[in-house]
Amino acid sequence: MEHMSTRGLPRLSWIDTLYSNFNYNTDGYDGDAAEDRKSQDGSETMPFIDESPTMSPQLCARGPDGEAVSPTPPEGLLPGGDTEKGLEMKKLVLSGFLASEEIYINQLEALLLPMRPLKATATTSQPVLTNQQIETIFYKIQDIFEIHKEFYDALYPNIQQWDDKVTVGHLFQKLASQLGVYKAFVDNYKVAVETAEKCSQANSQFQKISENLKVKGPKDSKDCTTSVTMEALLYKPIDRVTRSTLVLHDLLKHTPKDHPDFPLLQDALRISQNFLSSINEEIDPRRTAVTTPKGEARQLVKDGFLVEVSEGSRKLRHVFLFTDLLLCAKMKKTAVGKHQQYDCKWYIPLADLTFQTLDDSDSCPHVQTLPEHEIEEMKTKISAIKSEIQKEKKALKGQSRALERLRKKMNEQESCLLLHSPMIPFRIHNKHGKSYLFLLSSDYERSEWREAIQKLQKKDLQACVLSSVELQVLTGSCFKLRTVHNIPVTSNKDDEESPGLYGFLHVIVHSAKGFKQSANLYCTLEVDSFGYFVSKAKTRVFRDTTEPQWNEEFEIELEGSQCLRILCYEKCYDKSKLNKDDNEIVDKIMGKGQVQLDPQTVQSKNWHMDVIEMNGIKVEFSMKFTSRDLSLKRTPSKKQSGVFGVKISVVTKRERSKVPYIVRQCIEEVEKRGIEEVGIYRISGVATDIQALKAAFDTNTKDILVMLSDMDINAIAGTLKLYFRELPEPLLTDRLYPAFMEGIALSDPAAKENCMMHLLRSLPDPNLITFLTLLEHLKRVAEKEPVNKMSLHNLATVFGPTLLRPSEESNKGHITLASDIWSHDVMAQVQVLLYYLQHPPISFTELKRNTLYFSTDV
C-alpha cells in the first residue's frame, strides 16, 4: 500500500521509508524483500527486540541492494542542530507516526468489522462461531481500537497547530500507561490465533471471512482497500508496541532536555521498554530458519552463549534452540577476511530431551574452578585496563595501536572471567544418549532456557535424526540466524554506550499479588556486573500467603550495572531435595522480571516506585541510587553519646570495655545462629532492620538483646559492617594506611612479616583488640565455608575496604573514578586483611611483648 500524506500533512520520503520499512540493524534478522519478512503461513515474522542492557533499538531502512542503511534526512533537517531544527525533526517524526497510526486504526477496524455479524449469528440455529470463540479471537481488540482512536484524535490537532510550545508527552505517557490492555491481548494471542485457525478448518464460511478482510487505505490514498488475512491483522498490536517504543527513542533524541515533554516521554519510554522485556519472554520470536529436505520449516526460537563443562574443562559454546531441537556449536577459527562459521558439537531432538536432576545423574562431573582470589584479580586487571583505555582515548582521541592492544588485552581478561564465573548447573539429557552440563551465572537465565524448551515440548514433537548434509545446512544457517552476536564484554560495546552505574542501589521490595494459591514466598534481586548477573539480595520467606507484604529495603552495590532482575520463588522445605549439590537451587520460580537501570530516572534523590509483571504476578518495588562517593564517606556523628560515627577509643572508654559492646553482641549472635547461613556478610540484610538496630545501639536500648534474638541474621551481620563503615576513621587508622599499603607490597616474606606485625603493634589498644577479636571471628566463619560458601578471601573482600578505607580528610587530592571499585587500592585493602586472616593466631599479649624489639616510628 502506498503511503500518502495524512489530512494534508507533508510526508517526506525518508520519513516514509523510516516508518514503513523499519527493521533492526542486526545480521540475525533477514529482510531482503517483503516476501522474506513473511513466514510460510503468510503472517509477518516477529521482529526481535533485543532488551539486553548493551543494546538499544536502531531504526534502519533498506537500500536498493537490500542492505540495511540509515535513513538520511534532507539537507537542512539533519538532527543534532539547534533547538529549532530539533523541534522541526520532532514534528516530522510525529507526522510519520500519525500517518502509520491512521493505518493501524484502519487495520483494527477491519478486524472488528466481522465481529458484530458473527455475534448476531451466534445465538441463531446455524452459528458460524460460538460466543466463546468470538470472545477468544477478538479479545481486547475493541479496547485497543478505542485507546488508539482517542490518542490519534488528541495528537492530530497538536501537529496541525505545531509550534515550540506544543506538548505531546502527556499523550504518549497516557498511551504507555494503558499497556495493561496489550498485556491481556499478548497473554491471549496464541490461543486467539489457534482458535481462528481451528475455526477456519471447521467452517468454510469463517475461512472465507478470515482470509479476506478489507483494510481501508489512508484518507489521501488512491488505494481504497487492501485484502489482509485475519492472522496477519491479529499480529499488528504486537508489532505496534515495538514501533511506538522506537518512535519514543526518536522523539527523545529531538526533544530538548528542558522541554516539558522530555520527562514525560522518558517515563513513557521506560514503561514501554519494561513492557517489551516482559512480552519478549512470552512470545516466540517467529524467525524463519531453514527448510528441511522434507519441507518442514525449522525456526530459531532462542540463542545465546553458555559455558559447557566438557571433560572437566569449561568451554564457551553458542547454543541454538530451534522449534524441534537444541544445537550446541562453537565458532570455527577462520582466516582473516573469510566468512565465520559454526562447528556443531552435538544436538538433541526436543522430543528426546529431558532435564536431569542430580538424583538422576550417576555422578556429578568434577568442574574446573578458579580460586576466588584469581577471579577478583581478573576484575582488578579489567578495571586497570579500562582506566588505561580512558587515558589513551583522551591523549590520542581514540586512534592508536596502543589502544587496540589494550582492547585486545581487556577482551581476553573479560572472556576469561565470563568463562570461569558461572556456577549454577543446568543439566540436560538425551533419552537415547549422553547427558550435558552447562554452568550459568544466574537462575533467571537458567529459567529462561528451561521455560523456552518446555514451551516447545508441549507441541506434538516427533523425534528427528539429521543426516550429515542436513546437519551441515542447519549449522551453516546459524551464523545468519543468530540473534546474539557477541559475548557480553566491554570491548564489544560502542563507545557511546552507557558504562552503567557505580555506587549503591537502594531497593524496597514492597509486596506481590496475583498468586492463585497460598505458598511460602520470597524474592531475590540480581544485577549485572562485569558482563554477567549476580544474586545480591533475598527477602525473608512470607509463609502460607497469596499476597506477601515484605516491605524490605536492601542496599546493593553496583559495578557498572545496567539492569535489575527480580525473581519470585516458592520455598522448598522437602529435606530430600536439599543440599544435593553446592550450587543447586531447588526452590520453584513463580515469576521473574527485569527493569533497565536508566541513570536519569534512578539518580534522582527521591524514591522511584515501579511494578514488574511476571506470569500474572505483580511485584511492587521502589528504588533510588546513591553514587559511590556519597555512600562511602566516613562522617563523624554529631551526637557523641551514640556508637555509630564515634571514635572507637571514645566508645570503649565510655563503656569501660576493651571491645565495643555492639561488636561483641553482633559477633556472638552470628556465631550462635548465623555461622552456617549461606552468604553470611555477603548477602544484604534488610535496610530497615539494620537502621532499627543502629538506633537501638545508639540509644543503648534495654531490650537490645531481645531485638537481636528476633532479628534476621543478615541484618545483624549488616549492622556490624555498617558500624565499621561509619567509624569516623578506619579501624586500622588513617595514620598507618600508607604503611599498610607499602607493607603488603613487599616481596620478601620475612620483611613483610616484620612490617605487618609491627604495624599491628602501632595501633591504639582499643583498635588492636577489636581488630584481633573480629579476625578470630571471621576465621571461625570461614571454617564453615563448605556450608556458608564464605571463604577467607570472600570475607576479606567484604571487610577489607571497610576496615582500611581512609577517611575523607586523609584522602583529599586522591580522586577515584566511580569505576575504580576494583582499583589497586581496594585490592590492596583486601590483601591486607587476607594476610592477617591467613596468618597463624595473633595474640595481643605476644604482640605487645615483642614491642621492645621494634621501636622504629612508622
Phi, psi and omega in degrees: 000134181283135181270122180245178181289156180256117179046048174083001180282135180293137177243114179282145185300324182289329175292319177303309181302317183300311188265350177262337180236037184294148179199163177273136182277072177229153179293335190282351183242112188270124180218049184296330180208168183301322182296324181295339182272009177251143173275178186298334181272006175092352181273157181291147177283152181288123176293137180278130180252107181279110183260013181291153184300339185268358183241148169226145184301137176233128179281145170209155176255182181244132178282178182298334179271005179090353180284150180286129177230151177282137180292135180250120179289160177300155180303142180091349179240019180293139180294163174092005178277211180283178185302320183297315179296321179300317180290328176295318176299319180299319179297319180295319178299315180296322179299315179298319182291322180298319179297316180290331177295322178296317179298317180298317179298320178296323179294317178296322180296318179298324180290323181283337187306314180283350186297315183297309178299325178296319178296322181296324181278344185298331182264001180273179181286340179235073181286144174284314176226157175279162177302322180298316180295319179297315180300320181291312184292318186259022185301123175070001181296318179300316180297316180297318178302313183294321178301313184284329176296316180295318179298314181298312182297329180279326183283323186306306182297330178297322180282327178297322182253047189291131164206182186290350181266350182295133177242137179233354184305320181297329180290317179291325178296318179294318179300316180295324182292344181262015181293346176303326178295319178296324179301315179297320179297314181299317179300329183264348191306310184299316180296321180298313181295317179297318180296316180299320180293315179296319181294326178295320180291328185272338187223112184295329180295314179292326179300317179298318180297312188288339181268354187216062177272137184263121178254126178292145174278171176301160186305322182267008184279144176286328179288123180286305182220161175229142178272130180223149178282158179295321182298318179297321181288325178295337179279339186304316180301325179292316178299325186293320181299320178300312183296318179301320180294319178297319180296321178299321176302312183292320179297317179297323181298326185251019176247121178302146184295337180268002178285141181303336181289332191304306181295329181289318178293323178299316180295318179297320179295318179301313181298316182295318180295319178297321179295315179299323177303317184288320183283336176300327182284339189259339183247134178292129172291112187276073187263112183297130180257244183244155176263129180283163178304336180278001178087007181275144177269120177255124186245146177276127182257321185201146172211161180177169179271129177228155177265121178257141174266113182233117182053043176080354180251152177273132179230136177276123181239155169255117185255132182242124176258112176262174183297340183228358180203161176248127184240130180251123185228164171228152181285130178286148173282125182234158179290156181300136178090344180272154179295136177286147180222157176261152176244122182285124177273318177190163172217155176230125172298138183298333179295338182254002187268131173231159177266125186265132173264171181295331179297322185283332186280146182293316179206155179272118183296148178290126182254130180292120179233143178271146176299151181309315187295331178289323176299314181295323179297322177299316180298321179298314181298318180300314179297319180295317179295321178302316179297318179297320179298316179300317180296317181297319180298315181295320184289319188238019179054034170079010181238098176194158177292325180300321180297317179297320179297318179297318180296321178296317180299317182292321178300319180296314181296314182293320178298319180296319179296316180295330180287323188259351183276327183297140182226348185277121185284139175230103188257131174232155190220138173266121182309328185254015183194228191280168169250152181229147181235123171253154173242129181239157181270345188223136177292334177300312181295317179299318180297320179300315180294315182298314182295319180298320180291314182297324180297318179290328182289345178290338179283164181281089185267140174256140177295136181240143174240121183269136173287167182298325179292314179300318180294322179295316180296315182296314180296322179297328182282343185300323183298320181283326186276338188305147177253337178254113189265331185226152172291148189284070178246157184302321184294345177267359181268155172287153180298330184283345184292150182298133178284356181091180184259139175239122181150218183233128176259123177264122182236129171253119173269109186280292189201175175215149174215165181110003178282138184279334178216159183298143179203170176267109194241144173210165179239150169239154180243131177239144171228156179275146181203127181055037173088355178221166184264144179230140176283128188244334184205161184213131177283168174286163178279124176264116192273142169048063183213158172253348180225076181296138178241087184282308183048050181248137181253138180231150174248116185245127178282129181255137179233076182074033186277146180233355187211139174247131177245141175239128176243136179250125185242154165258125184291134177263125178250013180282107186299333182293337182265348186277151175057031178285325182211145184308320187250008181289137175248114187260348180290150186271129177284121179270332180186160179208151179199167181218160179221137178288139178269087181282117185307319183293325180284315188285329191280007175285160183285343184271156175292140179245116185269144182208166177228133173252127177264132182214114175056035183083356179259140177245122176251125182261132181211162175232154177211154169211157187242140174237130181296156184299322182302316181288323185292327189260012177293135173268106183252117178299141180286142176286332179266106181281359181278346181270199178240328180285132179076012180246141181305141184297327179294324179294316183294312182294325179294315180296319182278348186056048181228163178275328180234134180308142181306318182300320181292314181299315184291319180294317179298316181299316182292319179296319181289333181287316187219009182234001187291340178255007180289126180298127177076022180303134185076344177263316180288134181293139170275166179291124187300322181294323177294319180296318179295324179295317178293321178302312180298320182294317179291323181295327182260003179055047181301139183295323184269029180300323181293323177294316179301315181298319183290335181269341190281148175301138188295329178292331177290322179292317177298319179295326179293319178296316179297318181296322180301312181290326180294326185266004174302138183298334168223152185300155181303323181270013170069147176294320185301319185270354186306309181301323181292322176299318180296321179287320182298316184290340181274353181294142182270323184286119184304319182292317179296318180297314180303310181301313183296312185293324178289320179299321180296321177297317180299331184282350180288148172300149185307312181301320179294315183295312183295319178297316180298315181295324178296314179296319182302311181295324178296313182296327176295321180292324177297315183294335176299335181264020183307321179304331181263311187271354178062022180248102179278171175302321180293318177303314182293324177294323179295321181288313189266335185309301180297328181294323184272341187243334186308124184294156176287168186299321184302313184280349185260005183299143179086348179256093184275128181246130175291151179301327183281000182273032179300320180261040181288171180298322179302310182297317180294326177294322177299318178297316183295325178299309181295320180299322178303312182289327179293326182273353182281147174304160185312135181252124182260135179301315182298313180299317180302311184292327179296324182277359181301326182304326184278348184234092183251002181293136176288148178269000000 
